[in-house]
Amino acid sequence: MLHVSQLAEALGLTAPPGRSAAREGEEALVVLRAWVDALGAATWEALLVPTPARGRSLRNLTVNVFHPFELLPAAWTRGEFPWRPEDDRAREELLDGRDDLLAFAVGAADGWRGFLAGDDVDGGDPVVESPRGPVSFSALVSFQRWHAAYHYRQLVHVLGVEAAPVLDGLALPLDVF
């Protein structure tokens, strides 16, 4: 089973600190809300421009950040996390306006919030199968919080907006890109 440090290493990233899945999940929700707020102030054109993040647009990064939170509730109940970021481009192409993108992000965040409110996430820590191997649910949530915050810094940098105070305690790399 992969632990959060091994998962981060496999992705070439610094491991986030591990804590309870419920706490990490709530803190991830704060990042997701800040992301939605920043999106709401952006123009559609700004969301389509390639960024220094491997040339990915903010629309693509939004899909990359929010889609895992759509998958996490089923990972808890079914033990599978079929996230394949290589499929993000196909998902993003279905979102053909700022309102569609915002609705997608809000829906994913609301679904995550509902899951956290309805399940006893700290009542266990199931092992979840992922494309990178088995990982504990708590490690998966911790990594997705870190992943969202990492890309959130890129979003605020590209849009030139002030970052919400959601990045505390995350050991993010100094480089934004």
C-alpha positions in Angstrom: 0.0 0.0 0.0 1.3 3.5 -0.9 1.5 6.0 1.9 1.1 9.7 1.2 4.9 10.2 1.0 5.2 7.5 -1.5 2.3 8.8 -3.6 3.8 12.3 -3.6 7.2 10.9 -4.5 5.7 8.9 -7.4 4.2 12.1 -8.7 7.5 14.0 -8.2 6.1 16.2 -5.4 6.7 17.0 -1.8 4.5 15.0 0.5 1.9 16.9 2.5 1.6 16.4 6.2 -0.7 13.5 7.1 -3.7 14.2 9.4 -7.2 12.9 9.7 -9.2 12.5 6.5 -12.1 14.6 8.0 -9.8 17.5 8.9 -7.9 17.3 5.6 -11.2 17.1 3.8 -12.6 20.2 5.5 -9.4 22.2 4.8 -9.5 21.0 1.1 -13.1 22.4 1.0 -11.8 25.8 2.0 -9.3 25.7 -0.9 -12.0 24.7 -3.3 -14.2 27.6 -2.2 -11.4 30.0 -2.6 -10.8 28.6 -6.1 -14.5 29.1 -7.0 -14.4 32.7 -5.8 -11.3 33.4 -8.0 -13.0 31.8 -11.0 -16.1 33.9 -10.5 -14.1 37.0 -10.9 -12.3 35.8 -14.1 -13.3 36.2 -17.7 -13.8 33.2 -19.9 -10.9 34.3 -22.1 -8.5 34.4 -19.1 -9.5 30.8 -18.2 -8.6 29.5 -21.6 -5.0 31.0 -21.9 -2.2 28.5 -21.6 -0.3 29.0 -18.3 3.3 28.2 -17.3 1.8 25.0 -15.7 2.9 22.8 -18.6 0.8 25.0 -20.9 -2.5 24.0 -19.3 -5.3 26.5 -19.1 -7.0 27.4 -15.9 -10.1 25.6 -17.2 -7.9 22.4 -17.4 -6.4 23.0 -14.0 -9.9 23.5 -12.6 -11.0 20.1 -14.0 -7.7 18.6 -12.7 -8.3 19.9 -9.2 -12.1 19.4 -8.8 -12.6 16.0 -10.6 -10.7 14.0 -7.9 -13.2 15.5 -5.3 -16.0 14.1 -7.4 -14.3 10.7 -7.2 -13.4 10.6 -3.5 -16.8 9.8 -2.0 -17.0 6.6 -4.2 -13.4 5.8 -3.2 -14.6 5.8 0.4 -17.5 3.4 -0.3 -16.2 1.3 -3.1 -12.5 1.3 -2.5 -11.6 2.6 -6.0 -10.2 5.9 -7.1 -10.1 5.8 -10.9 -8.6 9.3 -11.4 -6.8 9.5 -14.7 -5.6 13.1 -15.3 -4.7 12.2 -18.9 -8.5 12.3 -19.5 -8.9 15.9 -18.2 -8.8 17.4 -21.6 -11.9 15.5 -22.7 -13.7 16.6 -19.6 -12.7 20.2 -19.9 -13.9 20.4 -23.6 -17.4 19.7 -22.3 -17.3 22.9 -20.3 -17.7 25.6 -23.0 -18.3 28.7 -21.0 -17.5 30.3 -17.6 -20.9 29.4 -16.2 -20.4 25.8 -17.2 -17.0 25.7 -15.5 -18.3 27.4 -12.4 -21.2 25.0 -12.2 -18.9 22.1 -12.5 -16.6 23.4 -9.8 -19.4 24.3 -7.4 -21.1 20.9 -8.0 -17.9 19.0 -7.2 -17.3 21.2 -4.1 -20.9 20.8 -2.9 -20.8 17.0 -3.5 -17.6 16.9 -1.4 -19.2 19.0 1.4 -22.2 16.7 1.4 -20.1 13.7 1.7 -18.1 15.1 4.6 -21.3 16.1 6.4 -23.0 12.7 5.8 -20.2 10.1 6.4 -18.1 9.4 9.4 -14.8 9.9 7.5 -12.8 9.4 10.7 -14.6 6.2 11.5 -12.2 4.2 9.4 -9.4 4.5 6.8 -10.1 2.1 4.0 -7.5 1.1 1.5 -8.3 2.5 -1.9 -7.1 1.1 -5.2 -5.8 3.9 -7.5 -4.0 3.9 -10.8 -0.7 4.2 -8.8 -1.5 1.3 -6.5 -3.3 0.9 -3.1 -3.4 3.9 -0.8 -5.2 4.7 2.4 -8.2 7.0 2.1 -6.7 9.5 4.5 -3.5 9.7 2.4 -5.5 10.2 -0.7 -7.5 13.1 0.8 -4.4 14.6 2.3 -2.7 14.5 -1.1 -5.7 16.0 -2.9 -5.8 18.9 -0.5 -2.2 19.5 -1.1 -2.7 19.1 -4.9 -5.6 21.7 -4.9 -3.5 24.2 -2.9 -0.5 23.7 -5.2 -2.6 24.6 -8.2 -4.5 27.3 -6.4 -1.3 29.2 -6.0 -0.9 29.0 -9.8 -4.5 30.2 -10.4 -4.0 33.3 -8.2 -0.7 34.0 -9.8 -2.1 33.8 -13.4 -5.2 35.8 -12.6 -3.2 38.4 -10.5 -5.6 38.1 -7.6 -4.8 38.0 -3.9 -4.6 34.5 -2.4 -7.1 33.6 0.3 -5.4 32.4 3.5 -5.8 28.7 2.7 -2.3 27.5 2.3 -1.1 27.3 6.0 0.8 24.2 7.0 1.2 22.7 3.6 4.9 22.5 2.8 4.4 23.7 -0.7 7.4 24.2 -2.9 8.8 27.7 -3.2 8.3 27.7 -7.0 4.8 28.3 -8.1 5.3 26.6 -11.5 
